[in-house]
Amino acid sequence: MRVIVAGGGIVGLTTAIALHQAGIEAVVCEQAPEIRAAGAGLGIWANAMAVFDELGLGDRVRGIAEPSEMYFRDPAGKLIDPPGFSKDDHRYLLARRPELNALLARTVGRDDIRLESRVVGYDEHDAGVAVRFEDGSRAEADLLVGADGAYSVVRSQLVPGSDAIAHEGHHAWRSVVTPPEGVTVDRSVIVLGEQRTRGGYVPTGDGTVYWLINQFGSPALHGTPREQARERAEFLDTTGWNPVLPALVESTPDDKILYNQIMLVPPLSRWVSNRVALVGDAAHALSPHITAGASLGVEDALLLARLLARAEEVPSALAAYERDRLPHYATVDELSKRVEDSTTPEEFATNYVAFSHWMLTR
Ligand SMILES: Cc1cc2nc3c(=O)[nH]c(=O)nc-3n(C[C@H](O)[C@H](O)[C@H](O)COP(=O)(O)OP(=O)(O)OC[C@H]3O[C@@H](n4cnc5c(N)ncnc54)[C@H](O)[C@@H]3O)c2cc1C
């Protein structure tokens, strides 16, 4: 069996690794001239670590990540610890995205990664699928996996009308920086602030710090990314208890701040055809307030590879994959929405840990 994976992000690379381990030939076609990671830090939850362990990569991922815990504070700095959950429901690893993607790319192997190879469409037939590339070339495969992210070309052909939509008013700013002179960061602080802001900072373990600021229902943006982030940092500290976040933002040059209007993929009626399947953000770009899109996405990769390894033919494996994923992500959407709709920091923190608990223990 030969598989073409469109997209060399965390999920596409993990898909290729899982397929290789199942004895299936897989090539990653990435549009960019190099494997790179859009983003700064990435929280890897235990469900994703279970996938990496299963693929024999767990220790290497742990080697480039720092243990951390997701507890929220209210804007006056009070720690919120919702009752009924264990420490395990809060624990995750923070990795620097470029290092993680580089590790995954090395594991896939250079021979099975085609760079500057943008997929523009496909023609499916009974025996397989012909994948079309931007340079006019075509390649035959038994299966095309769309791991091409929120703006997936594969999805737009598989499910017409499923373009990613802007999550109105939901914005994110973040960076990884060395703390400026006089600022010490020895713990993780994440705050649920006023005006529907969230944000804080997490040490990465190598002397740098990942800071992040998000807002739901933001008014129109004005000024530079740093001014926008600085303005929202004020909502995260009502009593002056936390001068660190504004100092980190202040010390970050505008061109080092990663800003995003958050995009969502609408719930899909299908994830597969007989010869095409979606994984990761291509199928379910989620609002990052639950910080779990990648952790959930790598589960898609392992499940798909397992089903393909077991099945007699591709279409039945894909049908089984879709039967599992559609109800699974309906629950993710429902739990995620509960977090978003929370009206107080306590409610947000409780719904957030309830989501993590479900993800980690189901
Ligand atoms: C602010 C923010 C914070 C987040 N924090 C977390 C977190 O802490 N933990 C977590 O688990 N998740 C988090 N997420 C979600 C996570 O970033 C995504 O779920 C994850 O990156 C999706 O990976 P992917 O491989 O599916 O897609 P992507 O990372 O988008 O990769 C897609 C790849 O496909 C390539 N590509 C696109 N189109 C084509 C094409 N036509 N042909 C070939 N290649 C193509 C792209 O160049 C890219 O390399 C966060 C998201 C945001 C926005």
The ligand as an SDF file (V2000), in Angstrom:
LIG
                    3D

 53 58  0  0  0  0  0  0  0  0999 V2000
   -2.7130   29.9310   19.5390 C   0  0  0  0  0  0  0  0  0  0  0  0
   -2.7700   28.4430   19.4330 C   0  0  0  0  0  0  0  0  0  0  0  0
   -2.3030   27.6670   20.5030 C   0  0  0  0  0  0  0  0  0  0  0  0
   -2.3940   26.2650   20.4550 C   0  0  0  0  0  0  0  0  0  0  0  0
   -1.9280   25.5360   21.5000 N   0  0  0  0  0  0  0  0  0  0  0  0
   -2.0090   24.1830   21.4740 C   0  0  0  0  0  0  0  0  0  0  0  0
   -1.4900   23.4040   22.5490 C   0  0  0  0  0  0  0  0  0  0  0  0
   -0.9340   23.9290   23.5230 O   0  0  0  0  0  0  0  0  0  0  0  0
   -1.6390   22.0420   22.5000 N   0  0  0  0  0  0  0  0  0  0  0  0
   -2.2400   21.4110   21.4360 C   0  0  0  0  0  0  0  0  0  0  0  0
   -2.3550   20.1740   21.4360 O   0  0  0  0  0  0  0  0  0  0  0  0
   -2.7090   22.1320   20.3740 N   0  0  0  0  0  0  0  0  0  0  0  0
   -2.6000   23.4910   20.3660 C   0  0  0  0  0  0  0  0  0  0  0  0
   -3.0480   24.2240   19.3110 N   0  0  0  0  0  0  0  0  0  0  0  0
   -3.5920   23.5200   18.1350 C   0  0  0  0  0  0  0  0  0  0  0  0
   -2.4580   23.0340   17.2350 C   0  0  0  0  0  0  0  0  0  0  0  0
   -1.6250   24.1210   16.8960 O   0  0  0  0  0  0  0  0  0  0  0  0
   -2.9920   22.4000   15.9480 C   0  0  0  0  0  0  0  0  0  0  0  0
   -4.0640   21.5320   16.2620 O   0  0  0  0  0  0  0  0  0  0  0  0
   -1.8890   21.6260   15.2250 C   0  0  0  0  0  0  0  0  0  0  0  0
   -0.7970   22.4500   14.8920 O   0  0  0  0  0  0  0  0  0  0  0  0
   -2.4580   21.0110   13.9540 C   0  0  0  0  0  0  0  0  0  0  0  0
   -1.4530   20.2950   13.3030 O   0  0  0  0  0  0  0  0  0  0  0  0
   -1.6720   19.7980   11.8100 P   0  0  0  0  0  0  0  0  0  0  0  0
   -0.4460   19.0290   11.4580 O   0  0  0  0  0  0  0  0  0  0  0  0
   -3.0050   19.1480   11.6690 O   0  0  0  0  0  0  0  0  0  0  0  0
   -1.7790   21.1280   10.9510 O   0  0  0  0  0  0  0  0  0  0  0  0
   -0.6840   22.2600   10.6910 P   0  0  0  0  0  0  0  0  0  0  0  0
    0.2060   22.4050   11.8600 O   0  0  0  0  0  0  0  0  0  0  0  0
   -1.4450   23.4540   10.2200 O   0  0  0  0  0  0  0  0  0  0  0  0
    0.1910   21.6850    9.4950 O   0  0  0  0  0  0  0  0  0  0  0  0
   -0.3260   21.6320    8.1780 C   0  0  0  0  0  0  0  0  0  0  0  0
    0.8730   21.5020    7.2400 C   0  0  0  0  0  0  0  0  0  0  0  0
    0.3640   21.2990    5.9150 O   0  0  0  0  0  0  0  0  0  0  0  0
    1.0700   22.1300    5.0090 C   0  0  0  0  0  0  0  0  0  0  0  0
    0.1530   22.3520    3.8870 N   0  0  0  0  0  0  0  0  0  0  0  0
   -0.9560   23.1460    3.8660 C   0  0  0  0  0  0  0  0  0  0  0  0
   -1.5670   23.0560    2.6750 N   0  0  0  0  0  0  0  0  0  0  0  0
   -0.8440   22.1880    1.9230 C   0  0  0  0  0  0  0  0  0  0  0  0
   -0.9960   21.6700    0.6090 C   0  0  0  0  0  0  0  0  0  0  0  0
   -2.0410   22.0230   -0.1770 N   0  0  0  0  0  0  0  0  0  0  0  0
   -0.0630   20.7910    0.1300 N   0  0  0  0  0  0  0  0  0  0  0  0
    0.9870   20.4050    0.9300 C   0  0  0  0  0  0  0  0  0  0  0  0
    1.1840   20.8840    2.1860 N   0  0  0  0  0  0  0  0  0  0  0  0
    0.2610   21.7460    2.6820 C   0  0  0  0  0  0  0  0  0  0  0  0
    1.3910   23.3650    5.8210 C   0  0  0  0  0  0  0  0  0  0  0  0
    2.4750   24.0760    5.2520 O   0  0  0  0  0  0  0  0  0  0  0  0
    1.7390   22.7510    7.1840 C   0  0  0  0  0  0  0  0  0  0  0  0
    3.0890   22.3760    7.2550 O   0  0  0  0  0  0  0  0  0  0  0  0
   -2.9660   25.6230   19.3210 C   0  0  0  0  0  0  0  0  0  0  0  0
   -3.4220   26.3980   18.2390 C   0  0  0  0  0  0  0  0  0  0  0  0
   -3.3180   27.7920   18.2870 C   0  0  0  0  0  0  0  0  0  0  0  0
   -3.8020   28.5890   17.1010 C   0  0  0  0  0  0  0  0  0  0  0  0
  1  2  1  0
  2  3  1  0
  2 52  2  0
  3  4  2  0
  4  5  1  0
  4 50  1  0
  5  6  2  0
  6  7  1  0
  6 13  1  0
  7  8  2  0
  7  9  1  0
  9 10  1  0
 10 11  2  0
 10 12  1  0
 12 13  2  0
 13 14  1  0
 14 15  1  0
 14 50  1  0
 15 16  1  0
 16 17  1  0
 16 18  1  0
 18 19  1  0
 18 20  1  0
 20 21  1  0
 20 22  1  0
 22 23  1  0
 23 24  1  0
 24 25  2  0
 24 26  1  0
 24 27  1  0
 27 28  1  0
 28 29  2  0
 28 30  1  0
 28 31  1  0
 31 32  1  0
 32 33  1  0
 33 34  1  0
 33 48  1  0
 34 35  1  0
 35 36  1  0
 35 46  1  0
 36 37  1  0
 36 45  1  0
 37 38  2  0
 38 39  1  0
 39 40  1  0
 39 45  2  0
 40 41  1  0
 40 42  2  0
 42 43  1  0
 43 44  2  0
 44 45  1  0
 46 47  1  0
 46 48  1  0
 48 49  1  0
 50 51  2  0
 51 52  1  0
 52 53  1  0
M  END
$$$$
